Amino acid sequence: MRYVIVICALTFFLIWDGLYNQGRYLDTTVREITRTVRYITSLV
């Protein structure tokens, strides 16, 4: 049941971000994750 709640919360956030913020938060999150992965893989 908790997985359903998590999936619904994520879906609600994505729809809200897309409708009211033009995907700004999602875009920032993806950029930061990409930058972090690139930093970690450059250390290895």
BELDAJO-V399322 format. One record per residue. N is the residue number from 1. PHI is phi as a letter, one per 20 degrees, with the letter a starting at -180 (* if undefined). Layout:
# BELDAJO-V399322
n = <N	N>
phi = <PHI	PHI>
This chain:
# BELDAJO-V399322
n = <1	2	3	4	5	6	7	8	9	10	11	12	13	14	15	16	17	18	19	20	21	22	23	24	25	26	27	28	29	30	31	32	33	34	35	36	37	38	39	40	41	42	43	44>
phi = <*	f	f	f	f	f	f	f	f	f	f	f	f	f	f	f	f	f	f	d	c	l	m	f	f	f	f	f	f	f	f	f	f	f	f	f	f	f	f	f	f	f	f	f>
